[in-house]
């Protein structure tokens, strides 16, 4: 008489064992503290152990206590692994959230208002403002770049700054402004 290969012999016994005890193992793992989103993987781990150790099971006793013991050990392994994973996550620096959403909205409003205000200015004051305030150029550098008298640049800058201050004042509710 030829002996059946171990895998075929255990496969015939394993399939009904799996079908009859899958829901039981699922419930036990939940009761033992495996998070719901990890139970499917834990059940698979349980039945990998069951299949590997099936020939050590004493068939004179019920299979459920044996599976329950395996569930208990698998649940403990999952909890430990989850704890290690959580400690690694907790050790990471918090992600940079950037400016708050309210700040982003306010920044966009200010930027839109600035663009609108600059678009309403004559080219001379607008160009002087952009070069001075946005590019950081001095009045002398602006005068050299544009070929305009430095006193004219100063006048244009003042006019543009007052216009921008008035526009921002409307946004913030401030009412005091310099005269142009």
C-alpha positions in Angstrom: 0.0 0.0 0.0 1.4 3.4 -1.0 1.3 6.2 1.6 -0.4 9.4 0.4 1.8 12.4 0.3 1.5 14.6 3.4 0.0 17.6 1.6 -2.8 15.6 0.0 -3.6 13.9 3.2 -3.6 17.2 5.2 -5.5 19.0 2.4 -8.4 16.7 2.6 -8.6 17.2 6.3 -7.8 21.0 6.2 -10.5 22.2 3.9 -13.5 21.2 6.0 -11.7 22.3 9.2 -11.2 25.7 7.5 -14.8 26.0 6.4 -16.2 25.0 9.7 -14.0 27.2 11.9 -13.3 30.4 9.8 -16.1 32.4 11.5 -15.1 31.1 14.9 -11.4 32.2 14.3 -12.6 35.6 13.0 -14.7 36.2 16.2 -12.0 35.0 18.5 -9.4 37.3 16.9 -11.8 40.3 17.4 -12.4 39.3 21.0 -8.6 39.0 21.5 -8.1 42.6 20.4 -7.1 42.4 16.7 -8.4 45.6 15.0 -11.2 44.9 12.6 -9.1 46.1 9.6 -6.4 43.5 10.4 -8.7 40.5 11.2 -8.6 39.1 7.7 -4.8 38.9 7.7 -4.9 37.4 11.2 -7.4 34.7 10.2 -5.1 33.8 7.4 -2.2 33.6 9.8 -4.2 31.3 12.1 -5.0 28.9 9.3 -1.4 28.9 8.1 -0.4 27.7 11.5 -3.3 25.2 11.6 -2.2 23.8 8.3 1.4 23.6 9.3 0.6 22.0 12.7 -2.4 19.9 11.6 -0.5 16.6 12.2 0.2 17.6 15.8 -3.5 18.1 16.6 -4.8 15.4 19.0 -8.0 14.3 17.2 -9.4 12.9 20.4 -10.3 16.4 21.6 -12.3 19.1 20.0 -10.5 21.3 17.4 -11.9 24.6 18.7 -9.8 24.8 21.9 -6.7 24.1 19.8 -7.7 26.8 17.2 -8.6 29.2 20.1 -5.0 28.8 21.4 -3.6 29.5 18.0 -5.9 32.6 17.7 -4.7 33.8 21.1 -1.0 33.6 20.0 -1.7 35.1 16.6 -3.6 38.0 18.2 -0.8 38.6 20.6 1.7 38.7 17.7 -0.6 41.2 15.8 -0.9 43.4 18.9 2.9 43.4 19.4 3.5 44.2 15.7 0.9 47.0 15.8 2.6 48.4 18.9 6.0 48.4 17.2 4.5 50.0 14.2 2.7 52.6 16.3 5.9 53.5 18.2 7.7 54.0 14.9 4.9 56.3 13.7 4.9 58.2 17.0 8.6 58.7 16.8 8.3 60.5 13.4 8.2 64.3 13.5 4.7 65.6 12.8 4.2 66.5 9.1 4.4 70.2 8.2 0.9 71.3 7.7 1.9 74.6 6.1 -0.2 77.6 6.8 -3.7 77.1 8.1 -6.5 77.1 5.5 -7.8 80.4 6.9 -4.3 81.9 6.3 -4.2 80.5 2.8 -7.6 82.1 2.0 -6.5 85.4 3.5 -3.2 85.3 1.5 -5.1 84.6 -1.7 -7.4 87.5 -1.0 -4.5 89.8 -0.3 -2.7 88.7 -3.5 -5.9 89.1 -5.6 -6.4 92.6 -4.1 -2.8 93.5 -4.8 -3.0 92.3 -8.4 -6.3 94.2 -8.9 -4.8 97.4 -7.3 -1.6 97.2 -9.4 -3.6 96.6 -12.5 -5.6 99.9 -11.8 -2.4 102.0 -11.5 -0.7 103.9 -14.2 2.4 102.0 -15.6 4.9 104.4 -13.9 3.7 104.0 -10.3 3.0 100.2 -10.9 6.4 99.5 -12.3 8.1 101.5 -9.5 6.1 99.6 -6.8 6.9 96.2 -8.3 10.6 96.9 -8.6 10.8 98.4 -5.1 8.4 96.3 -3.0 8.4 93.0 -4.8 12.0 92.9 -6.2 13.7 94.9 -3.5 15.3 97.5 -5.7 16.3 100.9 -4.4 15.0 104.1 -5.8 18.4 104.8 -7.4 18.4 101.3 -9.1 14.8 101.9 -10.3 15.8 105.3 -11.7 18.8 103.7 -13.5 16.7 100.9 -14.9 13.9 103.1 -16.2 15.9 106.2 -17.1 13.6 108.3 -14.9 14.6 111.0 -12.4 15.0 109.6 -8.8 12.6 112.2 -7.5 9.9 111.1 -10.0 10.5 107.5 -8.9 10.0 108.5 -5.2 6.7 110.3 -6.2 5.5 107.3 -8.1 6.4 104.9 -5.3 4.5 107.1 -2.8 1.4 107.2 -5.1 1.5 103.3 -5.5 2.0 102.7 -1.8 -0.9 104.9 -0.8 -3.2 103.1 -3.4 -2.1 99.7 -2.1 -2.5 100.8 1.6 -6.1 102.0 0.8 -7.0 98.7 -0.9 -5.6 96.7 2.0 -7.4 99.0 4.4 -10.7 98.1 2.8 -9.8 94.5 3.3 -8.9 94.9 6.9 -11.4 97.7 7.8 -8.7 100.3 8.5 -9.7 103.8 7.4 -6.6 106.0 7.9 -4.5 106.6 4.8 -1.8 108.9 3.7 -2.7 111.4 0.9 -1.1 110.8 -2.5 
